[in-house]
Amino acid sequence: MTQPTGPIKNRNAIIFGFSPQAEIWNGRFAMIGFIGILLVEFFAHQGILHFWGIL
């Protein structure tokens, strides 16, 4: 059995800057925001722009 040669990195850690982890976190937050907008529209029975009074 081989042992890892270096420290094991947390692949889900928040790393600032341009990195693959940044894109993963960006996608996760975008999905949460999209679901939030859908929930507002579902429970308010109106679009998000009407809900905010923009239209």
mmCIF entry with sequence, helices, sheets and N, C-alpha, C, O atoms, coordinates in Angstrom:
data_MODEL
# 
_entry.id   MODEL 
# 
_entity.id                         1 
_entity.type                       polymer 
_entity.pdbx_number_of_molecules   1 
# 
_entity_poly.entity_id                      1 
_entity_poly.type                           'polypeptide(L)' 
_entity_poly.nstd_linkage                   no 
_entity_poly.nstd_monomer                   no 
_entity_poly.pdbx_seq_one_letter_code       MTQPTGPIKNRNAIIFGFSPQAEIWNGRFAMIGFIGILLVEFFAHQGILHFWGIL 
_entity_poly.pdbx_seq_one_letter_code_can   MTQPTGPIKNRNAIIFGFSPQAEIWNGRFAMIGFIGILLVEFFAHQGILHFWGIL 
_entity_poly.pdbx_strand_id                 A 
# 
loop_
_entity_poly_seq.entity_id 
_entity_poly_seq.num 
_entity_poly_seq.mon_id 
_entity_poly_seq.hetero 
1 1  MET n 
1 2  THR n 
1 3  GLN n 
1 4  PRO n 
1 5  THR n 
1 6  GLY n 
1 7  PRO n 
1 8  ILE n 
1 9  LYS n 
1 10 ASN n 
1 11 ARG n 
1 12 ASN n 
1 13 ALA n 
1 14 ILE n 
1 15 ILE n 
1 16 PHE n 
1 17 GLY n 
1 18 PHE n 
1 19 SER n 
1 20 PRO n 
1 21 GLN n 
1 22 ALA n 
1 23 GLU n 
1 24 ILE n 
1 25 TRP n 
1 26 ASN n 
1 27 GLY n 
1 28 ARG n 
1 29 PHE n 
1 30 ALA n 
1 31 MET n 
1 32 ILE n 
1 33 GLY n 
1 34 PHE n 
1 35 ILE n 
1 36 GLY n 
1 37 ILE n 
1 38 LEU n 
1 39 LEU n 
1 40 VAL n 
1 41 GLU n 
1 42 PHE n 
1 43 PHE n 
1 44 ALA n 
1 45 HIS n 
1 46 GLN n 
1 47 GLY n 
1 48 ILE n 
1 49 LEU n 
1 50 HIS n 
1 51 PHE n 
1 52 TRP n 
1 53 GLY n 
1 54 ILE n 
1 55 LEU n 
# 
_struct_asym.id          A 
_struct_asym.entity_id   1 
# 
loop_
_struct_conf.conf_type_id 
_struct_conf.id 
_struct_conf.pdbx_PDB_helix_id 
_struct_conf.beg_label_comp_id 
_struct_conf.beg_label_asym_id 
_struct_conf.beg_label_seq_id 
_struct_conf.pdbx_beg_PDB_ins_code 
_struct_conf.end_label_comp_id 
_struct_conf.end_label_asym_id 
_struct_conf.end_label_seq_id 
_struct_conf.pdbx_end_PDB_ins_code 
_struct_conf.beg_auth_comp_id 
_struct_conf.beg_auth_asym_id 
_struct_conf.beg_auth_seq_id 
_struct_conf.end_auth_comp_id 
_struct_conf.end_auth_asym_id 
_struct_conf.end_auth_seq_id 
_struct_conf.pdbx_PDB_helix_class 
_struct_conf.details 
_struct_conf.pdbx_PDB_helix_length 
HELX_P HELX_P1 AA1 PRO A 20 ? ALA A 44 ? PRO A 20 ALA A 44 1 ? 25 
HELX_P HELX_P2 AA2 ILE A 48 ? PHE A 51 ? ILE A 48 PHE A 51 1 ? 4  
# 
_struct_conf_type.id          HELX_P 
_struct_conf_type.criteria    ? 
_struct_conf_type.reference   ? 
# 
loop_
_atom_site.group_PDB 
_atom_site.id 
_atom_site.type_symbol 
_atom_site.label_atom_id 
_atom_site.label_alt_id 
_atom_site.label_comp_id 
_atom_site.label_asym_id 
_atom_site.label_entity_id 
_atom_site.label_seq_id 
_atom_site.pdbx_PDB_ins_code 
_atom_site.Cartn_x 
_atom_site.Cartn_y 
_atom_site.Cartn_z 
_atom_site.occupancy 
_atom_site.B_iso_or_equiv 
_atom_site.pdbx_formal_charge 
_atom_site.auth_seq_id 
_atom_site.auth_comp_id 
_atom_site.auth_asym_id 
_atom_site.auth_atom_id 
_atom_site.pdbx_PDB_model_num 
ATOM 1   N N  . MET A 1 1  ? 0.848   -1.166 0.000   1.00 0.00 ? 1  MET A N  1 
ATOM 2   C CA . MET A 1 1  ? 0.000   0.000  0.000   1.00 0.00 ? 1  MET A CA 1 
ATOM 3   C C  . MET A 1 1  ? 0.902   1.241  0.000   1.00 0.00 ? 1  MET A C  1 
ATOM 4   O O  . MET A 1 1  ? 1.881   1.312  0.742   1.00 0.00 ? 1  MET A O  1 
ATOM 5   N N  . THR A 1 2  ? 0.558   2.195  -0.831  1.00 0.00 ? 2  THR A N  1 
ATOM 6   C CA . THR A 1 2  ? 1.364   3.417  -0.903  1.00 0.00 ? 2  THR A CA 1 
ATOM 7   C C  . THR A 1 2  ? 0.719   4.517  -0.077  1.00 0.00 ? 2  THR A C  1 
ATOM 8   O O  . THR A 1 2  ? -0.504  4.605  0.029   1.00 0.00 ? 2  THR A O  1 
ATOM 9   N N  . GLN A 1 3  ? 1.543   5.327  0.487   1.00 0.00 ? 3  GLN A N  1 
ATOM 10  C CA . GLN A 1 3  ? 1.098   6.464  1.282   1.00 0.00 ? 3  GLN A CA 1 
ATOM 11  C C  . GLN A 1 3  ? 1.155   7.729  0.432   1.00 0.00 ? 3  GLN A C  1 
ATOM 12  O O  . GLN A 1 3  ? 2.017   7.843  -0.440  1.00 0.00 ? 3  GLN A O  1 
ATOM 13  N N  . PRO A 1 4  ? 0.252   8.682  0.670   1.00 0.00 ? 4  PRO A N  1 
ATOM 14  C CA . PRO A 1 4  ? 0.337   9.941  -0.071  1.00 0.00 ? 4  PRO A CA 1 
ATOM 15  C C  . PRO A 1 4  ? 1.649   10.655 0.236   1.00 0.00 ? 4  PRO A C  1 
ATOM 16  O O  . PRO A 1 4  ? 2.138   10.637 1.365   1.00 0.00 ? 4  PRO A O  1 
ATOM 17  N N  . THR A 1 5  ? 2.201   11.279 -0.788  1.00 0.00 ? 5  THR A N  1 
ATOM 18  C CA . THR A 1 5  ? 3.498   11.935 -0.612  1.00 0.00 ? 5  THR A CA 1 
ATOM 19  C C  . THR A 1 5  ? 3.377   13.319 -0.007  1.00 0.00 ? 5  THR A C  1 
ATOM 20  O O  . THR A 1 5  ? 4.321   13.790 0.628   1.00 0.00 ? 5  THR A O  1 
ATOM 21  N N  . GLY A 1 6  ? 2.254   13.981 -0.181  1.00 0.00 ? 6  GLY A N  1 
ATOM 22  C CA . GLY A 1 6  ? 2.080   15.338 0.334   1.00 0.00 ? 6  GLY A CA 1 
ATOM 23  C C  . GLY A 1 6  ? 0.823   15.430 1.171   1.00 0.00 ? 6  GLY A C  1 
ATOM 24  O O  . GLY A 1 6  ? 0.111   14.444 1.361   1.00 0.00 ? 6  GLY A O  1 
ATOM 25  N N  . PRO A 1 7  ? 0.560   16.619 1.667   1.00 0.00 ? 7  PRO A N  1 
ATOM 26  C CA . PRO A 1 7  ? -0.658  16.786 2.460   1.00 0.00 ? 7  PRO A CA 1 
ATOM 27  C C  . PRO A 1 7  ? -1.899  16.637 1.579   1.00 0.00 ? 7  PRO A C  1 
ATOM 28  O O  . PRO A 1 7  ? -1.893  17.005 0.404   1.00 0.00 ? 7  PRO A O  1 
ATOM 29  N N  . ILE A 1 8  ? -2.944  16.100 2.162   1.00 0.00 ? 8  ILE A N  1 
ATOM 30  C CA . ILE A 1 8  ? -4.198  15.921 1.443   1.00 0.00 ? 8  ILE A CA 1 
ATOM 31  C C  . ILE A 1 8  ? -4.950  17.247 1.481   1.00 0.00 ? 8  ILE A C  1 
ATOM 32  O O  . ILE A 1 8  ? -5.198  17.798 2.553   1.00 0.00 ? 8  ILE A O  1 
ATOM 33  N N  . LYS A 1 9  ? -5.309  17.753 0.303   1.00 0.00 ? 9  LYS A N  1 
ATOM 34  C CA . LYS A 1 9  ? -6.009  19.031 0.224   1.00 0.00 ? 9  LYS A CA 1 
ATOM 35  C C  . LYS A 1 9  ? -7.512  18.802 0.279   1.00 0.00 ? 9  LYS A C  1 
ATOM 36  O O  . LYS A 1 9  ? -8.027  17.805 -0.227  1.00 0.00 ? 9  LYS A O  1 
ATOM 37  N N  . ASN A 1 10 ? -8.189  19.731 0.893   1.00 0.00 ? 10 ASN A N  1 
ATOM 38  C CA . ASN A 1 10 ? -9.647  19.705 0.907   1.00 0.00 ? 10 ASN A CA 1 
ATOM 39  C C  . ASN A 1 10 ? -10.127 20.262 -0.426  1.00 0.00 ? 10 ASN A C  1 
ATOM 40  O O  . ASN A 1 10 ? -9.966  21.452 -0.697  1.00 0.00 ? 10 ASN A O  1 
ATOM 41  N N  . ARG A 1 11 ? -10.715 19.409 -1.259  1.00 0.00 ? 11 ARG A N  1 
ATOM 42  C CA . ARG A 1 11 ? -11.128 19.832 -2.602  1.00 0.00 ? 11 ARG A CA 1 
ATOM 43  C C  . ARG A 1 11 ? -12.290 20.799 -2.570  1.00 0.00 ? 11 ARG A C  1 
ATOM 44  O O  . ARG A 1 11 ? -12.526 21.497 -3.556  1.00 0.00 ? 11 ARG A O  1 
ATOM 45  N N  . ASN A 1 12 ? -13.031 20.867 -1.466  1.00 0.00 ? 12 ASN A N  1 
ATOM 46  C CA . ASN A 1 12 ? -14.168 21.773 -1.368  1.00 0.00 ? 12 ASN A CA 1 
ATOM 47  C C  . ASN A 1 12 ? -13.846 23.042 -0.592  1.00 0.00 ? 12 ASN A C  1 
ATOM 48  O O  . ASN A 1 12 ? -14.749 23.826 -0.302  1.00 0.00 ? 12 ASN A O  1 
ATOM 49  N N  . ALA A 1 13 ? -12.601 23.259 -0.254  1.00 0.00 ? 13 ALA A N  1 
ATOM 50  C CA . ALA A 1 13 ? -12.221 24.457 0.479   1.00 0.00 ? 13 ALA A CA 1 
ATOM 51  C C  . ALA A 1 13 ? -12.393 25.687 -0.404  1.00 0.00 ? 13 ALA A C  1 
ATOM 52  O O  . ALA A 1 13 ? -12.213 25.624 -1.620  1.00 0.00 ? 13 ALA A O  1 
ATOM 53  N N  . ILE A 1 14 ? -12.738 26.793 0.218   1.00 0.00 ? 14 ILE A N  1 
ATOM 54  C CA . ILE A 1 14 ? -12.883 28.043 -0.525  1.00 0.00 ? 14 ILE A CA 1 
ATOM 55  C C  . ILE A 1 14 ? -11.490 28.608 -0.770  1.00 0.00 ? 14 ILE A C  1 
ATOM 56  O O  . ILE A 1 14 ? -10.770 28.947 0.169   1.00 0.00 ? 14 ILE A O  1 
ATOM 57  N N  . ILE A 1 15 ? -11.124 28.703 -2.038  1.00 0.00 ? 15 ILE A N  1 
ATOM 58  C CA . ILE A 1 15 ? -9.829  29.242 -2.436  1.00 0.00 ? 15 ILE A CA 1 
ATOM 59  C C  . ILE A 1 15 ? -10.104 30.475 -3.277  1.00 0.00 ? 15 ILE A C  1 
ATOM 60  O O  . ILE A 1 15 ? -10.836 30.396 -4.263  1.00 0.00 ? 15 ILE A O  1 
ATOM 61  N N  . PHE A 1 16 ? -9.532  31.609 -2.906  1.00 0.00 ? 16 PHE A N  1 
ATOM 62  C CA . PHE A 1 16 ? -9.763  32.840 -3.639  1.00 0.00 ? 16 PHE A CA 1 
ATOM 63  C C  . PHE A 1 16 ? -8.858  32.902 -4.856  1.00 0.00 ? 16 PHE A C  1 
ATOM 64  O O  . PHE A 1 16 ? -7.736  32.396 -4.835  1.00 0.00 ? 16 PHE A O  1 
ATOM 65  N N  . GLY A 1 17 ? -9.354  33.526 -5.917  1.00 0.00 ? 17 GLY A N  1 
ATOM 66  C CA . GLY A 1 17 ? -8.582  33.644 -7.151  1.00 0.00 ? 17 GLY A CA 1 
ATOM 67  C C  . GLY A 1 17 ? -9.159  32.752 -8.228  1.00 0.00 ? 17 GLY A C  1 
ATOM 68  O O  . GLY A 1 17 ? -10.198 32.119 -8.040  1.00 0.00 ? 17 GLY A O  1 
ATOM 69  N N  . PHE A 1 18 ? -8.474  32.708 -9.358  1.00 0.00 ? 18 PHE A N  1 
ATOM 70  C CA . PHE A 1 18 ? -8.924  31.896 -10.483 1.00 0.00 ? 18 PHE A CA 1 
ATOM 71  C C  . PHE A 1 18 ? -8.473  30.456 -10.276 1.00 0.00 ? 18 PHE A C  1 
ATOM 72  O O  . PHE A 1 18 ? -7.292  30.137 -10.411 1.00 0.00 ? 18 PHE A O  1 
ATOM 73  N N  . SER A 1 19 ? -9.420  29.598 -9.949  1.00 0.00 ? 19 SER A N  1 
ATOM 74  C CA . SER A 1 19 ? -9.109  28.190 -9.735  1.00 0.00 ? 19 SER A CA 1 
ATOM 75  C C  . SER A 1 19 ? -10.350 27.366 -10.070 1.00 0.00 ? 19 SER A C  1 
ATOM 76  O O  . SER A 1 19 ? -11.456 27.904 -10.111 1.00 0.00 ? 19 SER A O  1 
ATOM 77  N N  . PRO A 1 20 ? -10.178 26.075 -10.307 1.00 0.00 ? 20 PRO A N  1 
ATOM 78  C CA . PRO A 1 20 ? -11.357 25.234 -10.566 1.00 0.00 ? 20 PRO A CA 1 
ATOM 79  C C  . PRO A 1 20 ? -12.351 25.241 -9.400  1.00 0.00 ? 20 PRO A C  1 
ATOM 80  O O  . PRO A 1 20 ? -13.561 25.158 -9.614  1.00 0.00 ? 20 PRO A O  1 
ATOM 81  N N  . GLN A 1 21 ? -11.844 25.338 -8.179  1.00 0.00 ? 21 GLN A N  1 
ATOM 82  C CA . GLN A 1 21 ? -12.736 25.370 -7.027  1.00 0.00 ? 21 GLN A CA 1 
ATOM 83  C C  . GLN A 1 21 ? -13.600 26.624 -7.033  1.00 0.00 ? 21 GLN A C  1 
ATOM 84  O O  . GLN A 1 21 ? -14.749 26.584 -6.595  1.00 0.00 ? 21 GLN A O  1 
ATOM 85  N N  . ALA A 1 22 ? -13.059 27.739 -7.527  1.00 0.00 ? 22 ALA A N  1 
ATOM 86  C CA . ALA A 1 22 ? -13.846 28.968 -7.599  1.00 0.00 ? 22 ALA A CA 1 
ATOM 87  C C  . ALA A 1 22 ? -15.029 28.790 -8.541  1.00 0.00 ? 22 ALA A C  1 
ATOM 88  O O  . ALA A 1 22 ? -16.127 29.268 -8.253  1.00 0.00 ? 22 ALA A O  1 
ATOM 89  N N  . GLU A 1 23 ? -14.821 28.117 -9.648  1.00 0.00 ? 23 GLU A N  1 
ATOM 90  C CA . GLU A 1 23 ? -15.917 27.877 -10.589 1.00 0.00 ? 23 GLU A CA 1 
ATOM 91  C C  . GLU A 1 23 ? -16.952 26.925 -10.001 1.00 0.00 ? 23 GLU A C  1 
ATOM 92  O O  . GLU A 1 23 ? -18.147 27.080 -10.250 1.00 0.00 ? 23 GLU A O  1 
ATOM 93  N N  . ILE A 1 24 ? -16.509 25.952 -9.231  1.00 0.00 ? 24 ILE A N  1 
ATOM 94  C CA . ILE A 1 24 ? -17.444 25.027 -8.588  1.00 0.00 ? 24 ILE A CA 1 
ATOM 95  C C  . ILE A 1 24 ? -18.321 25.784 -7.600  1.00 0.00 ? 24 ILE A C  1 
ATOM 96  O O  . ILE A 1 24 ? -19.541 25.618 -7.594  1.00 0.00 ? 24 ILE A O  1 
ATOM 97  N N  . TRP A 1 25 ? -17.693 26.626 -6.756  1.00 0.00 ? 25 TRP A N  1 
ATOM 98  C CA . TRP A 1 25 ? -18.467 27.405 -5.790  1.00 0.00 ? 25 TRP A CA 1 
ATOM 99  C C  . TRP A 1 25 ? -19.386 28.398 -6.488  1.00 0.00 ? 25 TRP A C  1 
ATOM 100 O O  . TRP A 1 25 ? -20.516 28.605 -6.045  1.00 0.00 ? 25 TRP A O  1 
ATOM 101 N N  . ASN A 1 26 ? -18.923 29.012 -7.567  1.00 0.00 ? 26 ASN A N  1 
ATOM 102 C CA . ASN A 1 26 ? -19.750 29.944 -8.325  1.00 0.00 ? 26 ASN A CA 1 
ATOM 103 C C  . ASN A 1 26 ? -20.989 29.232 -8.861  1.00 0.00 ? 26 ASN A C  1 
ATOM 104 O O  . ASN A 1 26 ? -22.093 29.770 -8.788  1.00 0.00 ? 26 ASN A O  1 
ATOM 105 N N  . GLY A 1 27 ? -20.815 28.043 -9.391  1.00 0.00 ? 27 GLY A N  1 
ATOM 106 C CA . GLY A 1 27 ? -21.946 27.271 -9.888  1.00 0.00 ? 27 GLY A CA 1 
ATOM 107 C C  . GLY A 1 27 ? -22.916 26.884 -8.789  1.00 0.00 ? 27 GLY A C  1 
ATOM 108 O O  . GLY A 1 27 ? -24.130 26.910 -8.990  1.00 0.00 ? 27 GLY A O  1 
ATOM 109 N N  . ARG A 1 28 ? -22.390 26.528 -7.632  1.00 0.00 ? 28 ARG A N  1 
ATOM 110 C CA . ARG A 1 28 ? -23.257 26.153 -6.509  1.00 0.00 ? 28 ARG A CA 1 
ATOM 111 C C  . ARG A 1 28 ? -24.106 27.333 -6.057  1.00 0.00 ? 28 ARG A C  1 
ATOM 112 O O  . ARG A 1 28 ? -25.309 27.192 -5.834  1.00 0.00 ? 28 ARG A O  1 
ATOM 113 N N  . PHE A 1 29 ? -23.472 28.503 -5.924  1.00 0.00 ? 29 PHE A N  1 
ATOM 114 C CA . PHE A 1 29 ? -24.222 29.687 -5.502  1.00 0.00 ? 29 PHE A CA 1 
ATOM 115 C C  . PHE A 1 29 ? -25.230 30.112 -6.560  1.00 0.00 ? 29 PHE A C  1 
ATOM 116 O O  . PHE A 1 29 ? -26.309 30.598 -6.222  1.00 0.00 ? 29 PHE A O  1 
ATOM 117 N N  . ALA A 1 30 ? -24.895 29.938 -7.834  1.00 0.00 ? 30 ALA A N  1 
ATOM 118 C CA . ALA A 1 30 ? -25.837 30.264 -8.910  1.00 0.00 ? 30 ALA A CA 1 
ATOM 119 C C  . ALA A 1 30 ? -27.055 29.350 -8.844  1.00 0.00 ? 30 ALA A C  1 
ATOM 120 O O  . ALA A 1 30 ? -28.180 29.805 -9.052  1.00 0.00 ? 30 ALA A O  1 
ATOM 121 N N  . MET A 1 31 ? -26.847 28.076 -8.558  1.00 0.00 ? 31 MET A N  1 
ATOM 122 C CA . MET A 1 31 ? -27.971 27.143 -8.447  1.00 0.00 ? 31 MET A CA 1 
ATOM 123 C C  . MET A 1 31 ? -28.862 27.500 -7.261  1.00 0.00 ? 31 MET A C  1 
ATOM 124 O O  . MET A 1 31 ? -30.087 27.425 -7.359  1.00 0.00 ? 31 MET A O  1 
ATOM 125 N N  . ILE A 1 32 ? -28.255 27.885 -6.148  1.00 0.00 ? 32 ILE A N  1 
ATOM 126 C CA . ILE A 1 32 ? -29.038 28.285 -4.975  1.00 0.00 ? 32 ILE A CA 1 
ATOM 127 C C  . ILE A 1 32 ? -29.852 29.533 -5.290  1.00 0.00 ? 32 ILE A C  1 
ATOM 128 O O  . ILE A 1 32 ? -31.021 29.621 -4.914  1.00 0.00 ? 32 ILE A O  1 
ATOM 129 N N  . GLY A 1 33 ? -29.244 30.500 -5.977  1.00 0.00 ? 33 GLY A N  1 
ATOM 130 C CA . GLY A 1 33 ? -29.963 31.713 -6.353  1.00 0.00 ? 33 GLY A CA 1 
ATOM 131 C C  . GLY A 1 33 ? -31.108 31.438 -7.301  1.00 0.00 ? 33 GLY A C  1 
ATOM 132 O O  . GLY A 1 33 ? -32.186 32.014 -7.157  1.00 0.00 ? 33 GLY A O  1 
ATOM 133 N N  . PHE A 1 34 ? -30.887 30.566 -8.266  1.00 0.00 ? 34 PHE A N  1 
ATOM 134 C CA . PHE A 1 34 ? -31.933 30.227 -9.228  1.00 0.00 ? 34 PHE A CA 1 
ATOM 135 C C  . PHE A 1 34 ? -33.116 29.562 -8.535  1.00 0.00 ? 34 PHE A C  1 
ATOM 136 O O  . PHE A 1 34 ? -34.268 29.889 -8.822  1.00 0.00 ? 34 PHE A O  1 
ATOM 137 N N  . ILE A 1 35 ? -32.841 28.639 -7.631  1.00 0.00 ? 35 ILE A N  1 
ATOM 138 C CA . ILE A 1 35 ? -33.916 27.982 -6.880  1.00 0.00 ? 35 ILE A CA 1 
ATOM 139 C C  . ILE A 1 35 ? -34.645 29.005 -6.015  1.00 0.00 ? 35 ILE A C  1 
ATOM 140 O O  . ILE A 1 35 ? -35.865 28.932 -5.865  1.00 0.00 ? 35 ILE A O  1 
ATOM 141 N N  . GLY A 1 36 ? -33.906 29.959 -5.444  1.00 0.00 ? 36 GLY A N  1 
ATOM 142 C CA . GLY A 1 36 ? -34.543 31.008 -4.647  1.00 0.00 ? 36 GLY A CA 1 
ATOM 143 C C  . GLY A 1 36 ? -35.504 31.846 -5.467  1.00 0.00 ? 36 GLY A C  1 
ATOM 144 O O  . GLY A 1 36 ? -36.598 32.168 -5.004  1.00 0.00 ? 36 GLY A O  1 
ATOM 145 N N  . ILE A 1 37 ? -35.106 32.205 -6.687  1.00 0.00 ? 37 ILE A N  1 
ATOM 146 C CA . ILE A 1 37 ? -35.985 32.975 -7.570  1.00 0.00 ? 37 ILE A CA 1 
ATOM 147 C C  . ILE A 1 37 ? -37.224 32.163 -7.921  1.00 0.00 ? 37 ILE A C  1 
ATOM 148 O O  . ILE A 1 37 ? -38.334 32.696 -7.930  1.00 0.00 ? 37 ILE A O  1 
ATOM 149 N N  . LEU A 1 38 ? -37.045 30.882 -8.209  1.00 0.00 ? 38 LEU A N  1 
ATOM 150 C CA . LEU A 1 38 ? -38.201 30.038 -8.515  1.00 0.00 ? 38 LEU A CA 1 
ATOM 151 C C  . LEU A 1 38 ? -39.159 29.950 -7.331  1.00 0.00 ? 38 LEU A C  1 
ATOM 152 O O  . LEU A 1 38 ? -40.376 29.962 -7.520  1.00 0.00 ? 38 LEU A O  1 
ATOM 153 N N  . LEU A 1 39 ? -38.630 29.863 -6.125  1.00 0.00 ? 39 LEU A N  1 
ATOM 154 C CA . LEU A 1 39 ? -39.489 29.798 -4.944  1.00 0.00 ? 39 LEU A CA 1 
ATOM 155 C C  . LEU A 1 39 ? -40.262 31.093 -4.743  1.00 0.00 ? 39 LEU A C  1 
ATOM 156 O O  . LEU A 1 39 ? -41.444 31.060 -4.402  1.00 0.00 ? 39 LEU A O  1 
ATOM 157 N N  . VAL A 1 40 ? -39.609 32.232 -4.950  1.00 0.00 ? 40 VAL A N  1 
ATOM 158 C CA . VAL A 1 40 ? -40.298 33.519 -4.829  1.00 0.00 ? 40 VAL A CA 1 
ATOM 159 C C  . VAL A 1 40 ? -41.431 33.596 -5.838  1.00 0.00 ? 40 VAL A C  1 
ATOM 160 O O  . VAL A 1 40 ? -42.544 33.996 -5.497  1.00 0.00 ? 40 VAL A O  1 
ATOM 161 N N  . GLU A 1 41 ? -41.151 33.216 -7.081  1.00 0.00 ? 41 GLU A N  1 
ATOM 162 C CA . GLU A 1 41 ? -42.183 33.271 -8.114  1.00 0.00 ? 41 GLU A CA 1 
ATOM 163 C C  . GLU A 1 41 ? -43.326 32.299 -7.822  1.00 0.00 ? 41 GLU A C  1 
ATOM 164 O O  . GLU A 1 41 ? -44.485 32.606 -8.098  1.00 0.00 ? 41 GLU A O  1 
ATOM 165 N N  . PHE A 1 42 ? -43.009 31.145 -7.274  1.00 0.00 ? 42 PHE A N  1 
ATOM 166 C CA . PHE A 1 42 ? -44.047 30.152 -6.982  1.00 0.00 ? 42 PHE A CA 1 
ATOM 167 C C  . PHE A 1 42 ? -44.965 30.626 -5.859  1.00 0.00 ? 42 PHE A C  1 
ATOM 168 O O  . PHE A 1 42 ? -46.187 30.535 -5.977  1.00 0.00 ? 42 PHE A O  1 
ATOM 169 N N  . PHE A 1 43 ? -44.385 31.133 -4.769  1.00 0.00 ? 43 PHE A N  1 
ATOM 170 C CA . PHE A 1 43 ? -45.191 31.516 -3.618  1.00 0.00 ? 43 PHE A CA 1 
ATOM 171 C C  . PHE A 1 43 ? -45.831 32.889 -3.767  1.00 0.00 ? 43 PHE A C  1 
ATOM 172 O O  . PHE A 1 43 ? -46.885 33.128 -3.179  1.00 0.00 ? 43 PHE A O  1 
ATOM 173 N N  . ALA A 1 44 ? -45.236 33.796 -4.529  1.00 0.00 ? 44 ALA A N  1 
ATOM 174 C CA . ALA A 1 44 ? -45.805 35.132 -4.714  1.00 0.00 ? 44 ALA A CA 1 
ATOM 175 C C  . ALA A 1 44 ? -46.790 35.175 -5.880  1.00 0.00 ? 44 ALA A C  1 
ATOM 176 O O  . ALA A 1 44 ? -47.546 36.138 -6.010  1.00 0.00 ? 44 ALA A O  1 
ATOM 177 N N  . HIS A 1 45 ? -46.792 34.154 -6.723  1.00 0.00 ? 45 HIS A N  1 
ATOM 178 C CA . HIS A 1 45 ? -47.662 34.089 -7.904  1.00 0.00 ? 45 HIS A CA 1 
ATOM 179 C C  . HIS A 1 45 ? -47.445 35.264 -8.843  1.00 0.00 ? 45 HIS A C  1 
ATOM 180 O O  . HIS A 1 45 ? -48.382 35.734 -9.488  1.00 0.00 ? 45 HIS A O  1 
ATOM 181 N N  . GLN A 1 46 ? -46.210 35.736 -8.918  1.00 0.00 ? 46 GLN A N  1 
ATOM 182 C CA . GLN A 1 46 ? -45.846 36.787 -9.865  1.00 0.00 ? 46 GLN A CA 1 
ATOM 183 C C  . GLN A 1 46 ? -44.357 36.670 -10.153 1.00 0.00 ? 46 GLN A C  1 
ATOM 184 O O  . GLN A 1 46 ? -43.612 36.046 -9.398  1.00 0.00 ? 46 GLN A O  1 
ATOM 185 N N  . GLY A 1 47 ? -43.939 37.275 -11.247 1.00 0.00 ? 47 GLY A N  1 
ATOM 186 C CA . GLY A 1 47 ? -42.539 37.215 -11.629 1.00 0.00 ? 47 GLY A CA 1 
ATOM 187 C C  . GLY A 1 47 ? -41.652 37.987 -10.670 1.00 0.00 ? 47 GLY A C  1 
ATOM 188 O O  . GLY A 1 47 ? -42.128 38.828 -9.908  1.00 0.00 ? 47 GLY A O  1 
ATOM 189 N N  . ILE A 1 48 ? -40.367 37.697 -10.712 1.00 0.00 ? 48 ILE A N  1 
ATOM 190 C CA . ILE A 1 48 ? -39.428 38.329 -9.781  1.00 0.00 ? 48 ILE A CA 1 
ATOM 191 C C  . ILE A 1 48 ? -39.336 39.835 -10.011 1.00 0.00 ? 48 ILE A C  1 
ATOM 192 O O  . ILE A 1 48 ? -39.178 40.593 -9.054  1.00 0.00 ? 48 ILE A O  1 
ATOM 193 N N  . LEU A 1 49 ? -39.433 40.282 -11.270 1.00 0.00 ? 49 LEU A N  1 
ATOM 194 C CA . LEU A 1 49 ? -39.368 41.717 -11.544 1.00 0.00 ? 49 LEU A CA 1 
ATOM 195 C C  . LEU A 1 49 ? -40.620 42.434 -11.051 1.00 0.00 ? 49 LEU A C  1 
ATOM 196 O O  . LEU A 1 49 ? -40.533 43.565 -10.572 1.00 0.00 ? 49 LEU A O  1 
ATOM 197 N N  . HIS A 1 50 ? -41.774 41.797 -11.159 1.00 0.00 ? 50 HIS A N  1 
ATOM 198 C CA . HIS A 1 50 ? -42.995 42.376 -10.599 1.00 0.00 ? 50 HIS A CA 1 
ATOM 199 C C  . HIS A 1 50 ? -42.940 42.354 -9.073  1.00 0.00 ? 50 HIS A C  1 
ATOM 200 O O  . HIS A 1 50 ? -43.414 43.285 -8.422  1.00 0.00 ? 50 HIS A O  1 
ATOM 201 N N  . PHE A 1 51 ? -42.372 41.314 -8.511  1.00 0.00 ? 51 PHE A N  1 
ATOM 202 C CA . PHE A 1 51 ? -42.253 41.207 -7.058  1.00 0.00 ? 51 PHE A CA 1 
ATOM 203 C C  . PHE A 1 51 ? -41.408 42.341 -6.492  1.00 0.00 ? 51 PHE A C  1 
ATOM 204 O O  . PHE A 1 51 ? -41.724 42.892 -5.437  1.00 0.00 ? 51 PHE A O  1 
ATOM 205 N N  . TRP A 1 52 ? -40.328 42.690 -7.199  1.00 0.00 ? 52 TRP A N  1 
ATOM 206 C CA . TRP A 1 52 ? -39.454 43.778 -6.762  1.00 0.00 ? 52 TRP A CA 1 
ATOM 207 C C  . TRP A 1 52 ? -39.976 45.152 -7.164  1.00 0.00 ? 52 TRP A C  1 
ATOM 208 O O  . TRP A 1 52 ? -39.411 46.166 -6.754  1.00 0.00 ? 52 TRP A O  1 
ATOM 209 N N  . GLY A 1 53 ? -41.045 45.204 -7.959  1.00 0.00 ? 53 GLY A N  1 
ATOM 210 C CA . GLY A 1 53 ? -41.612 46.476 -8.378  1.00 0.00 ? 53 GLY A CA 1 
ATOM 211 C C  . GLY A 1 53 ? -40.867 47.136 -9.518  1.00 0.00 ? 53 GLY A C  1 
ATOM 212 O O  . GLY A 1 53 ? -40.990 48.345 -9.712  1.00 0.00 ? 53 GLY A O  1 
ATOM 213 N N  . ILE A 1 54 ? -40.100 46.376 -10.276 1.00 0.00 ? 54 ILE A N  1 
ATOM 214 C CA . ILE A 1 54 ? -39.346 46.934 -11.395 1.00 0.00 ? 54 ILE A CA 1 
ATOM 215 C C  . ILE A 1 54 ? -40.248 47.087 -12.612 1.00 0.00 ? 54 ILE A C  1 
ATOM 216 O O  . ILE A 1 54 ? -40.108 48.051 -13.364 1.00 0.00 ? 54 ILE A O  1 
ATOM 217 N N  . LEU A 1 55 ? -41.165 46.155 -12.817 1.00 0.00 ? 55 LEU A N  1 
ATOM 218 C CA . LEU A 1 55 ? -42.096 46.235 -13.952 1.00 0.00 ? 55 LEU A CA 1 
ATOM 219 C C  . LEU A 1 55 ? -43.475 46.615 -13.473 1.00 0.00 ? 55 LEU A C  1 
ATOM 220 O O  . LEU A 1 55 ? -44.397 46.733 -14.280 1.00 0.00 ? 55 LEU A O  1 
# 
